[in-house]
């Protein structure tokens, strides 16, 4: 009884392919890919592009979160490394690629 629902879609694809028009299956698969692209792939690419732009524009005093979950404040910036303050008198060098989010500036 539980396996009935997955088999329904299999039968639908089998019927479409057996009815005589081989392009029906191709069109259905293309439609699924287009839906998948607009719901999953495109939004992820947009988020990655925004994060890359934020990291390129990061400046002294900005706050960010690392991939490891550490909250830090930028002290200085080099080409691929950010020196960040994570506590009083504690500064660490962090690769720019390890920054997972740039926090909004306080008003």
DAMO-V60253 format. One record per helix or strand of 3 or more residues. SS is the DSSP state (h for helix, s for strand). FROM is the first residue (numbers start at 1). TO is the last residue. Records with the same first field share a line. If there is no record, write none. Layout:
# DAMO-V60253
SS: FROM-TO / FROM-TO
This chain:
# DAMO-V60253
h: 4-18 / 23-56 / 96-98
s: 63-66 / 71-77 / 81-87 / 90-95 / 99-102
